[in-house]
Amino acid sequence: MIMQCQDMWREISNYIDGTVDPSVLAELEDHLAHCRNCAAVLDSTHNILFLIADEKTFSLPVGYSERLHERLSGEMSRNAHDDRTAE
């Protein structure tokens, strides 16, 4: 199976936690090595977790979560469309 971005995003928490199924790990790491977008998502997620674990609090701008959700949904839709047209 060729790993797609959506597959990576579903596994990102497991990857960060070190609990990815060994049968998936090699494909995931190969995908990360070749996909700048997913590597950036992974890096950003690490950074967010680092900030949260720091126990400092800060306020997000009004509407941030909605904009983030819209952006991620749009990216997933575009990637799904790109994957279908590439087949």
GROMACS elastic network, one bead per residue, 0.5 to 0.9 nm:
[ bonds ]
;  ai    aj funct       b0    kb
    1    27     6  0.83682   500
    2    27     6  0.74654   500
    2    31     6  0.85181   500
    3     6     6  0.81912   500
    3     7     6  0.60534   500
    3     8     6  0.70669   500
    3    24     6  0.89690   500
    3    27     6  0.63947   500
    3    28     6  0.68388   500
    3    30     6  0.86845   500
    3    31     6  0.64994   500
    4     7     6  0.52688   500
    4     8     6  0.65458   500
    4     9     6  0.88980   500
    4    31     6  0.76801   500
    4    79     6  0.85096   500
    4    80     6  0.87432   500
    4    83     6  0.78524   500
    5     8     6  0.50336   500
    5     9     6  0.62241   500
    5    10     6  0.87081   500
    5    31     6  0.80312   500
    5    35     6  0.81709   500
    5    37     6  0.83724   500
    5    38     6  0.65806   500
    5    76     6  0.80175   500
    5    79     6  0.72317   500
    5    80     6  0.86220   500
    6     9     6  0.50548   500
    6    10     6  0.62642   500
    6    11     6  0.87526   500
    6    76     6  0.67715   500
    6    79     6  0.78940   500
    6    80     6  0.79116   500
    7    10     6  0.52357   500
    7    11     6  0.64756   500
    7    12     6  0.87676   500
    7    28     6  0.84259   500
    8    11     6  0.51687   500
    8    12     6  0.59982   500
    8    15     6  0.89025   500
    8    28     6  0.64165   500
    8    31     6  0.78336   500
    8    32     6  0.82357   500
    8    38     6  0.72452   500
    9    12     6  0.51366   500
    9    13     6  0.81865   500
    9    38     6  0.76498   500
    9    41     6  0.82760   500
    9    42     6  0.86122   500
   10    13     6  0.75545   500
   10    14     6  0.84204   500
   11    14     6  0.52655   500
   11    15     6  0.60196   500
   11    16     6  0.86756   500
   11    20     6  0.70477   500
   11    28     6  0.83678   500
   12    16     6  0.61636   500
   12    17     6  0.85143   500
   12    20     6  0.86993   500
   12    41     6  0.87919   500
   12    42     6  0.69386   500
   12    45     6  0.84824   500
   13    16     6  0.51823   500
   13    17     6  0.60675   500
   13    18     6  0.84475   500
   13    19     6  0.84398   500
   13    20     6  0.86279   500
   13    45     6  0.88892   500
   14    17     6  0.50016   500
   14    18     6  0.59054   500
   14    20     6  0.50297   500
   14    21     6  0.84364   500
   15    18     6  0.50273   500
   15    19     6  0.61036   500
   15    20     6  0.53051   500
   15    21     6  0.89772   500
   15    25     6  0.79301   500
   15    28     6  0.84794   500
   16    19     6  0.77723   500
   16    20     6  0.85414   500
   16    42     6  0.82377   500
   16    45     6  0.87664   500
   16    46     6  0.76335   500
   17    20     6  0.78731   500
   18    21     6  0.89386   500
   19    22     6  0.83852   500
   20    23     6  0.82646   500
   20    24     6  0.67111   500
   20    25     6  0.59877   500
   20    28     6  0.89750   500
   21    24     6  0.54288   500
   21    25     6  0.62501   500
   22    25     6  0.50408   500
   22    26     6  0.73463   500
   23    26     6  0.70055   500
   23    27     6  0.80174   500
   24    27     6  0.55151   500
   24    28     6  0.61389   500
   24    29     6  0.87493   500
   25    28     6  0.50238   500
   25    29     6  0.61246   500
   25    30     6  0.85062   500
   26    29     6  0.52100   500
   26    30     6  0.60852   500
   26    31     6  0.85580   500
   27    30     6  0.50188   500
   27    31     6  0.60855   500
   27    32     6  0.85812   500
   28    31     6  0.50959   500
   28    32     6  0.62034   500
   28    33     6  0.86369   500
   29    33     6  0.61203   500
   29    34     6  0.87790   500
   30    33     6  0.50862   500
   30    34     6  0.65410   500
   30    35     6  0.86534   500
   31    34     6  0.53227   500
   31    35     6  0.58195   500
   31    38     6  0.79696   500
   31    39     6  0.86617   500
   32    35     6  0.52382   500
   32    36     6  0.71544   500
   32    37     6  0.85050   500
   32    38     6  0.60573   500
   32    39     6  0.53314   500
   32    42     6  0.85807   500
   33    36     6  0.76589   500
   33    39     6  0.74310   500
   34    38     6  0.88123   500
   34    39     6  0.83962   500
   35    38     6  0.55528   500
   35    39     6  0.62282   500
   35    40     6  0.86578   500
   36    39     6  0.50072   500
   36    40     6  0.60470   500
   36    41     6  0.86130   500
   37    40     6  0.51123   500
   37    41     6  0.62689   500
   37    42     6  0.86916   500
   38    42     6  0.60992   500
   38    43     6  0.84914   500
   39    42     6  0.50897   500
   39    43     6  0.61381   500
   39    44     6  0.85555   500
   40    43     6  0.50073   500
   40    44     6  0.59942   500
   40    45     6  0.84248   500
   41    44     6  0.50936   500
   41    45     6  0.60155   500
   41    46     6  0.85490   500
   42    45     6  0.50974   500
   42    46     6  0.61890   500
   42    47     6  0.86404   500
   43    46     6  0.51096   500
   43    47     6  0.62592   500
   43    48     6  0.87155   500
   44    48     6  0.61620   500
   44    49     6  0.86080   500
   45    48     6  0.50578   500
   45    49     6  0.61614   500
   45    50     6  0.85194   500
   46    49     6  0.51870   500
   46    50     6  0.61418   500
   46    51     6  0.86922   500
   47    50     6  0.50202   500
   47    51     6  0.62363   500
   47    52     6  0.86437   500
   48    51     6  0.51071   500
   48    52     6  0.61697   500
   48    53     6  0.85124   500
   49    52     6  0.50407   500
   49    53     6  0.59292   500
   49    54     6  0.84716   500
   50    53     6  0.51252   500
   50    54     6  0.62188   500
   51    54     6  0.51841   500
   51    55     6  0.73824   500
   51    56     6  0.73516   500
   51    57     6  0.87344   500
   52    55     6  0.57767   500
   52    56     6  0.70181   500
   52    57     6  0.77441   500
   53    56     6  0.79916   500
   54    57     6  0.85589   500
   59    62     6  0.87089   500
   60    63     6  0.82682   500
   60    64     6  0.64121   500
   60    65     6  0.82910   500
   61    64     6  0.54950   500
   61    65     6  0.86534   500
   62    65     6  0.81091   500
   62    66     6  0.89508   500
   63    66     6  0.53538   500
   63    67     6  0.62499   500
   63    68     6  0.86339   500
   64    67     6  0.51820   500
   64    68     6  0.60511   500
   64    69     6  0.85470   500
   65    69     6  0.60344   500
   65    70     6  0.85446   500
   66    69     6  0.51110   500
   66    70     6  0.61609   500
   66    71     6  0.85592   500
   67    70     6  0.50985   500
   67    71     6  0.60580   500
   67    72     6  0.85945   500
   68    71     6  0.50862   500
   68    72     6  0.61340   500
   68    73     6  0.84983   500
   69    72     6  0.52315   500
   69    73     6  0.60539   500
   69    74     6  0.84911   500
   70    73     6  0.51299   500
   70    74     6  0.60447   500
   70    75     6  0.85660   500
   71    74     6  0.50913   500
   71    75     6  0.61341   500
   71    76     6  0.86007   500
   72    75     6  0.50483   500
   72    76     6  0.60965   500
   72    77     6  0.85254   500
   73    76     6  0.51470   500
   73    77     6  0.61221   500
   73    78     6  0.85939   500
   74    77     6  0.50859   500
   74    78     6  0.61077   500
   74    79     6  0.85286   500
   75    78     6  0.51005   500
   75    79     6  0.60459   500
   75    80     6  0.84609   500
   76    79     6  0.51034   500
   76    80     6  0.60044   500
   76    81     6  0.85070   500
   77    80     6  0.50894   500
   77    81     6  0.61270   500
   77    82     6  0.85530   500
   78    81     6  0.50670   500
   78    82     6  0.60612   500
   78    83     6  0.85218   500
   79    83     6  0.59920   500
   79    84     6  0.85457   500
   80    83     6  0.50784   500
   80    84     6  0.62294   500
   80    85     6  0.87105   500
   81    84     6  0.51703   500
   81    85     6  0.62463   500
   81    86     6  0.85951   500
   82    85     6  0.52119   500
   82    86     6  0.60762   500
   82    87     6  0.88371   500
   83    86     6  0.51626   500
   83    87     6  0.65537   500
   84    87     6  0.55148   500
